Amino acid sequence: MEKFTNDKLTKYGNAEKVQQYQEDQLQSRLNELHQSLSELEKLQVNNADSLDALLSQATTLTQKIDSSNITNEDVATIEQQINLTAQEQLQITQNIQSWAPLPTMALSNNWDQFETNLNQFALSRQIDLSTDPLYDLLSVDERKQIQANIQADFGYKKAHCDKYDYTLSVLSGTFSGLIDVFFVGSGIDGKKSAQKDERGVLSKKSDDWFKKIVNQYAQFDYQLRKNSGKYEKGFPKHSPKNIGAAVQYLEMQYKVPYDAQYGKRLNGVLPKDFKMTASNHHLFSLAHYPDLVGLIFSILNQFTDSGTYLANGHFITTSMQNDHFELKGHNLVAKLFCGFVNWLGHIMSDAVGSSGAVKKGNRGSGLPIPGTEIFQLLNFRILKTDNLSVSKLCTKVFENGYDARHAAVTTIPVLINELLTRLLWALKQYFYHKRPLLEILKAHNAPELNRMLLCSYGAFAGLDIGDAVAHGIKKSHGNYYVALLEGLSRLNISLYPRLALMCYKETFSWYNNQHYNSEEFDNYLGQEWEQLTMN
């Protein structure tokens, strides 16, 4: 069914307003009739009592009067006195209450004519159709009740947490923080000399998970190409059996024009502080980021046979030396699809490092963390350092092993904290506050729950920052640069966006107290409207 426009709703609302006016007039007339009938009933009762008294007196008189002496003239005189005169009858008729006919509106089978009659009737009865009819049709009490219901169901409310809520949330954050400290650890993988592997058990396990995913992707791609028969010369006869062969296979199948490992392979004059190596070229190349930014720049670079690099505040677009790349596809849509598939395949080939590093048993340089491109724009000097900028510090952290593999495992304690806090809140609501289970499941965005999540993430962050500072001081031996590097390598990068979101929610809820969530209210009205139109 087609949805009504505001104009149609106003027209139908005005028709309802006129109908409401007629109902009010009819109800008023009925009230007048009821009042007049009540008064008439009282008058009849009084007249009946008076008539009974007169009949009693007449009976007494007749008993005392000698009827033999009454003549016809006496009877005629008495009847003349009893009967109403013409003036008395006129006075009684004038005292009878009368009502004018109720105003009516002419109907019509044609909507346009009906609307014309409606406007004429409203004009004659001084009904204002210029105001909002949906508002005018509600009484003052009804408006107040609707406003109270909307505020109760869709209003932003302040959290009312007790000491148990805060205790449970801090316990959840502390437990999750301990998992992060002891089982995730640092992002430093020890591949550089004079360093040891400081990663936790989960971080090391993450490397195995990534290798398994890359190996399965390479085998899937091999079988797909072999079964379709669409492959080029040099296609291997057998499916990749190990991770080294899998990475090498993907590198051969998904070549891109932006995979220069060293700055000297790029054409043009480069900035002096642009020092791209095999350990950081994934970080500098925007097309290597496994996010929307990486996809966009990858397709652009494949169309233009170039590479786009962002490092230390420098935005560089250039091509590789002795490189001739041509994007496959016979039309624009086909080229876009091929560009996407090529980007995805190349991302998988770089997820666990290059084939050379993997075959040597090294960890290799993985993919940059999604969304961290912005750090390469922060090319300002850090206080108490000679020439160290934020972008250079982040580059060093990446080179030491804090890549997408380690970032992926940092989500585990964050997820544990999220689920544990929600579980503790639900259990308290069910057993302590005796709320129904269905009501608890619906209250996924309760103010008390958001406050508990904020406290739990705050406790988690306090433990995470404390661990980073402690290790930074311990390993630095007074070297400020080492302290910063060690500290940043131990921070949980997945924690702070979630903490920032909960801070925003708490601030938003506090600021919008006594206001209602218009988005949820609109969704509710849309669902109600769909049910009405379906019926």
ChimeraX attribute file (.defattr): number of C-alpha atoms within 10 A of each C-alpha:
attribute: neighborCount
match mode: 1-to-1
recipient: residues
	/A:1	7
	/A:2	5
	/A:3	10
	/A:4	10
	/A:5	8
	/A:6	9
	/A:7	9
	/A:8	11
	/A:9	15
	/A:10	18
	/A:11	14
	/A:12	15
	/A:13	19
	/A:14	26
	/A:15	19
	/A:16	15
	/A:17	21
	/A:18	22
	/A:19	14
	/A:20	13
	/A:21	16
	/A:22	16
	/A:23	12
	/A:24	12
	/A:25	14
	/A:26	14
	/A:27	12
	/A:28	12
	/A:29	16
	/A:30	12
	/A:31	12
	/A:32	13
	/A:33	14
	/A:34	12
	/A:35	12
	/A:36	13
	/A:37	12
	/A:38	12
	/A:39	12
	/A:40	12
	/A:41	12
	/A:42	12
	/A:43	12
	/A:44	12
	/A:45	12
	/A:46	12
	/A:47	12
	/A:48	12
	/A:49	12
	/A:50	12
	/A:51	12
	/A:52	12
	/A:53	12
	/A:54	12
	/A:55	12
	/A:56	11
	/A:57	11
	/A:58	12
	/A:59	11
	/A:60	11
	/A:61	11
	/A:62	10
	/A:63	9
	/A:64	9
	/A:65	10
	/A:66	9
	/A:67	9
	/A:68	6
	/A:69	7
	/A:70	10
	/A:71	9
	/A:72	8
	/A:73	8
	/A:74	11
	/A:75	11
	/A:76	11
	/A:77	10
	/A:78	11
	/A:79	10
	/A:80	11
	/A:81	10
	/A:82	9
	/A:83	10
	/A:84	11
	/A:85	11
	/A:86	9
	/A:87	9
	/A:88	11
	/A:89	11
	/A:90	11
	/A:91	11
	/A:92	10
	/A:93	10
	/A:94	10
	/A:95	8
	/A:96	7
	/A:97	8
	/A:98	7
	/A:99	8
	/A:100	6
	/A:101	7
	/A:102	9
	/A:103	11
	/A:104	8
	/A:105	15
	/A:106	11
	/A:107	12
	/A:108	12
	/A:109	7
	/A:110	9
	/A:111	10
	/A:112	10
	/A:113	13
	/A:114	16
	/A:115	17
	/A:116	14
	/A:117	16
	/A:118	19
	/A:119	19
	/A:120	15
	/A:121	17
	/A:122	19
	/A:123	12
	/A:124	10
	/A:125	12
	/A:126	9
	/A:127	15
	/A:128	15
	/A:129	18
	/A:130	8
	/A:131	10
	/A:132	14
	/A:133	20
	/A:134	14
	/A:135	11
	/A:136	15
	/A:137	17
	/A:138	12
	/A:139	10
	/A:140	10
	/A:141	9
	/A:142	11
	/A:143	14
	/A:144	12
	/A:145	12
	/A:146	12
	/A:147	13
	/A:148	13
	/A:149	12
	/A:150	15
	/A:151	16
	/A:152	13
	/A:153	12
	/A:154	17
	/A:155	21
	/A:156	20
	/A:157	18
	/A:158	17
	/A:159	16
	/A:160	10
	/A:161	13
	/A:162	9
	/A:163	7
	/A:164	11
	/A:165	20
	/A:166	18
	/A:167	13
	/A:168	19
	/A:169	28
	/A:170	22
	/A:171	20
	/A:172	27
	/A:173	30
	/A:174	22
	/A:175	19
	/A:176	26
	/A:177	29
	/A:178	17
	/A:179	21
	/A:180	27
	/A:181	21
	/A:182	13
	/A:183	19
	/A:184	28
	/A:185	27
	/A:186	27
	/A:187	29
	/A:188	24
	/A:189	21
	/A:190	15
	/A:191	16
	/A:192	12
	/A:193	6
	/A:194	6
	/A:195	11
	/A:196	11
	/A:197	16
	/A:198	17
	/A:199	24
	/A:200	21
	/A:201	12
	/A:202	18
	/A:203	23
	/A:204	20
	/A:205	15
	/A:206	20
	/A:207	18
	/A:208	13
	/A:209	13
	/A:210	18
	/A:211	21
	/A:212	14
	/A:213	15
	/A:214	24
	/A:215	24
	/A:216	17
	/A:217	18
	/A:218	27
	/A:219	19
	/A:220	14
	/A:221	17
	/A:222	22
	/A:223	14
	/A:224	13
	/A:225	14
	/A:226	16
	/A:227	10
	/A:228	8
	/A:229	9
	/A:230	8
	/A:231	14
	/A:232	9
	/A:233	5
	/A:234	7
	/A:235	13
	/A:236	12
	/A:237	8
	/A:238	10
	/A:239	16
	/A:240	20
	/A:241	12
	/A:242	16
	/A:243	21
	/A:244	21
	/A:245	17
	/A:246	23
	/A:247	28
	/A:248	18
	/A:249	22
	/A:250	26
	/A:251	19
	/A:252	12
	/A:253	18
	/A:254	17
	/A:255	16
	/A:256	25
	/A:257	23
	/A:258	28
	/A:259	19
	/A:260	21
	/A:261	16
	/A:262	15
	/A:263	15
	/A:264	15
	/A:265	15
	/A:266	21
	/A:267	14
	/A:268	13
	/A:269	8
	/A:270	14
	/A:271	11
	/A:272	6
	/A:273	10
	/A:274	16
	/A:275	15
	/A:276	21
	/A:277	15
	/A:278	16
	/A:279	19
	/A:280	22
	/A:281	24
	/A:282	28
	/A:283	27
	/A:284	25
	/A:285	26
	/A:286	26
	/A:287	29
	/A:288	30
	/A:289	25
	/A:290	20
	/A:291	14
	/A:292	12
	/A:293	15
	/A:294	20
	/A:295	20
	/A:296	15
	/A:297	22
	/A:298	28
	/A:299	23
	/A:300	17
	/A:301	24
	/A:302	26
	/A:303	17
	/A:304	15
	/A:305	19
	/A:306	23
	/A:307	24
	/A:308	20
	/A:309	22
	/A:310	19
	/A:311	27
	/A:312	23
	/A:313	17
	/A:314	16
	/A:315	13
	/A:316	17
	/A:317	16
	/A:318	19
	/A:319	22
	/A:320	21
	/A:321	13
	/A:322	9
	/A:323	15
	/A:324	11
	/A:325	17
	/A:326	12
	/A:327	19
	/A:328	15
	/A:329	13
	/A:330	8
	/A:331	8
	/A:332	9
	/A:333	10
	/A:334	13
	/A:335	17
	/A:336	18
	/A:337	14
	/A:338	17
	/A:339	25
	/A:340	17
	/A:341	14
	/A:342	22
	/A:343	26
	/A:344	16
	/A:345	20
	/A:346	22
	/A:347	24
	/A:348	26
	/A:349	28
	/A:350	21
	/A:351	25
	/A:352	28
	/A:353	22
	/A:354	20
	/A:355	22
	/A:356	13
	/A:357	14
	/A:358	19
	/A:359	16
	/A:360	10
	/A:361	10
	/A:362	14
	/A:363	17
	/A:364	23
	/A:365	27
	/A:366	28
	/A:367	25
	/A:368	28
	/A:369	21
	/A:370	16
	/A:371	13
	/A:372	13
	/A:373	20
	/A:374	10
	/A:375	18
	/A:376	23
	/A:377	16
	/A:378	16
	/A:379	17
	/A:380	14
	/A:381	14
	/A:382	14
	/A:383	9
	/A:384	9
	/A:385	10
	/A:386	9
	/A:387	10
	/A:388	15
	/A:389	19
	/A:390	17
	/A:391	22
	/A:392	21
	/A:393	20
	/A:394	21
	/A:395	21
	/A:396	16
	/A:397	21
	/A:398	24
	/A:399	24
	/A:400	24
	/A:401	25
	/A:402	27
	/A:403	23
	/A:404	22
	/A:405	24
	/A:406	28
	/A:407	21
	/A:408	15
	/A:409	22
	/A:410	25
	/A:411	17
	/A:412	18
	/A:413	24
	/A:414	25
	/A:415	14
	/A:416	17
	/A:417	26
	/A:418	19
	/A:419	14
	/A:420	21
	/A:421	27
	/A:422	19
	/A:423	13
	/A:424	18
	/A:425	20
	/A:426	20
	/A:427	16
	/A:428	16
	/A:429	16
	/A:430	15
	/A:431	10
	/A:432	9
	/A:433	10
	/A:434	10
	/A:435	14
	/A:436	11
	/A:437	12
	/A:438	8
	/A:439	11
	/A:440	15
	/A:441	10
	/A:442	9
	/A:443	11
	/A:444	12
	/A:445	9
	/A:446	15
	/A:447	20
	/A:448	19
	/A:449	22
	/A:450	20
	/A:451	22
	/A:452	28
	/A:453	29
	/A:454	26
	/A:455	25
	/A:456	29
	/A:457	30
	/A:458	22
	/A:459	21
	/A:460	31
	/A:461	21
	/A:462	15
	/A:463	20
	/A:464	24
	/A:465	18
	/A:466	15
	/A:467	19
	/A:468	25
	/A:469	18
	/A:470	14
	/A:471	18
	/A:472	24
	/A:473	17
	/A:474	13
	/A:475	14
	/A:476	16
	/A:477	10
	/A:478	11
	/A:479	11
	/A:480	14
	/A:481	17
	/A:482	16
	/A:483	21
	/A:484	18
	/A:485	20
	/A:486	25
	/A:487	24
	/A:488	21
	/A:489	26
	/A:490	26
	/A:491	24
	/A:492	27
	/A:493	19
	/A:494	17
	/A:495	21
	/A:496	16
	/A:497	10
	/A:498	16
	/A:499	20
	/A:500	14
	/A:501	12
	/A:502	20
	/A:503	19
	/A:504	13
	/A:505	16
	/A:506	20
	/A:507	12
	/A:508	12
	/A:509	21
	/A:510	15
	/A:511	12
	/A:512	15
	/A:513	13
	/A:514	13
	/A:515	14
	/A:516	19
	/A:517	15
	/A:518	11
	/A:519	10
	/A:520	13
	/A:521	15
	/A:522	11
	/A:523	11
	/A:524	13
	/A:525	12
	/A:526	12
	/A:527	11
	/A:528	12
	/A:529	13
	/A:530	13
	/A:531	10
	/A:532	10
	/A:533	10
	/A:534	8
	/A:535	6
